[in-house]
């Protein structure tokens, strides 16, 4: 059996991705499961990769946070410097860096999940973010703020939301609302811009 191991971590911890031919998948799983027993290996689903681990580290995802509607500056992925060599899109990229972002990708947490009926509700994504007065948040380009990704963060004990907010609301500690199933729930902006709720120094990834 042969497999290609790639040192990568999209879950915010020391990790590898293993690539093997489809027909060797079951054999690879059995080998890993057997070898991991002494270390207390636990099987987890794709939810950790796509939601739980990703959101605790506030990693962006294509099709959610990373799309053509928002640029690299707004999603917090602009580098500190720009290389001197020319590249496709450089002129547009420099123009984006030169202006104040119309919106900033932020990490929010839900403060209270209880609905008026006493049932706890957990956002799934695409819910509108509102001001404390219940008004929609719209940036100067006409884009409304909504939840791009949502999921539980067990390591931080919070339900995590990612959303683009206008400059006046993109502040650490800002109090806002999220609308879900015709009711509004209090949320707090934990991180305005790029950052991580869990292991912000990336010590576990480097471990």
Order of alpha helices (4+ residues) and beta strands (2+ residues): beta-beta-alpha-alpha-alpha-beta-beta-beta-beta-beta-beta-alpha
